[in-house]
């Protein structure tokens, strides 16, 4: 025969174990994942308005100053046939951007703004509707490298994309940059 205390202890242990198991399985119920809404790490700003998408908007400041170059990609996606849409204007930190000649965007087409120095149109690829273009900020003296500044792209259909453009330094080719000795950190003998 078992004592009354032993039976109560067993019952209490079973209830405690069941409660612990239930509590542990419910720990993450209803919680929001830390990475669920994070945006992929890209250099520039991004945004969307209807079927128009802007990716990787950035302003490249050259070493010798003067005008800055703008890089990024605008795409017109969606289903069916739609009217062509033109880029009416691009404004970065209150400065009107000078856009090169642009054809209106048709559905399924993209415009790539090339921010490399002496940018040239790339080769046409069969089956890919991609236009290469240039854009510059004539007065970039107030822009500082390493920050993001407000940007607005306006389209002929009335849509606007508001985002932040990353301000970056001149693009450096791999292997072309050597850190000056006076700024290099001391080695620790690893």
Residue pairs with C-beta under 8 A, 6 or more apart in sequence:
39 46
42 55
42 56
43 56
43 58
43 166
43 168
44 55
44 56
44 57
44 58
44 71
44 72
44 165
44 166
45 54
45 56
45 57
45 58
45 72
45 148
45 151
45 163
45 164
45 165
45 166
46 53
46 54
46 55
46 56
46 57
46 163
47 53
47 54
47 153
47 161
47 162
47 163
48 54
48 161
49 155
49 159
49 160
49 161
50 78
50 157
50 159
51 76
51 77
51 78
51 82
51 107
52 74
52 75
52 76
52 77
52 85
52 105
52 155
52 159
52 161
53 74
53 75
53 77
54 72
54 73
54 74
54 153
54 161
54 163
55 72
55 73
55 75
56 71
56 72
56 73
57 70
57 71
57 72
57 151
57 153
57 163
57 165
57 166
58 70
58 71
58 72
58 115
58 165
58 166
58 167
58 168
59 68
59 69
59 70
59 71
59 92
59 115
59 137
59 140
59 143
59 149
59 165
59 166
59 167
59 168
60 68
60 69
60 70
60 71
60 115
60 168
60 169
60 170
60 171
61 68
61 140
61 143
61 145
61 167
61 168
61 169
61 170
62 68
62 69
62 117
62 170
63 169
63 170
65 140
65 141
66 140
67 136
67 137
67 138
67 139
67 140
68 136
68 137
68 140
68 143
68 167
69 115
69 116
69 117
69 119
69 134
69 135
69 136
69 137
70 90
70 92
70 97
70 113
70 115
70 135
70 136
70 137
70 165
71 113
71 114
71 115
71 116
72 112
72 113
72 115
72 165
73 110
73 111
73 112
73 113
74 87
74 105
74 110
74 111
74 113
74 153
75 109
75 110
75 111
76 82
76 85
76 105
76 106
76 107
76 108
76 109
76 110
77 107
77 108
78 107
80 107
81 107
82 107
83 157
84 104
84 105
84 106
85 104
85 105
85 155
85 156
85 157
85 159
86 102
86 104
86 105
86 155
86 156
87 99
87 102
87 105
87 111
87 153
87 154
87 155
87 156
88 154
88 155
88 156
89 96
89 97
89 99
89 152
89 153
89 154
90 96
90 97
90 99
90 135
90 151
90 152
90 153
90 154
91 97
91 151
91 152
91 154
92 137
92 149
92 150
92 151
92 165
93 142
93 143
93 149
93 150
93 151
93 165
94 150
95 137
95 138
95 139
95 140
97 135
97 136
97 137
98 135
98 136
98 137
98 138
99 133
99 134
99 135
100 133
100 134
100 135
101 133
102 111
102 131
102 133
103 131
104 156
105 111
106 129
108 129
109 129
109 130
109 131
110 129
110 130
110 131
111 130
111 131
111 132
111 133
112 122
112 130
112 131
112 132
112 133
113 133
113 134
113 135
114 120
114 122
114 132
114 133
114 134
115 171
116 171
117 170
117 171
119 132
119 134
120 132
121 132
122 130
122 132
124 130
137 143
143 149
143 167
144 167
145 167
145 168
145 169
146 167
146 168
147 167
148 164
148 165
148 166
148 167
149 164
149 165
149 167
150 162
150 163
150 164
150 165
151 162
151 163
151 164
151 165
152 160
152 161
152 162
153 160
153 161
154 160
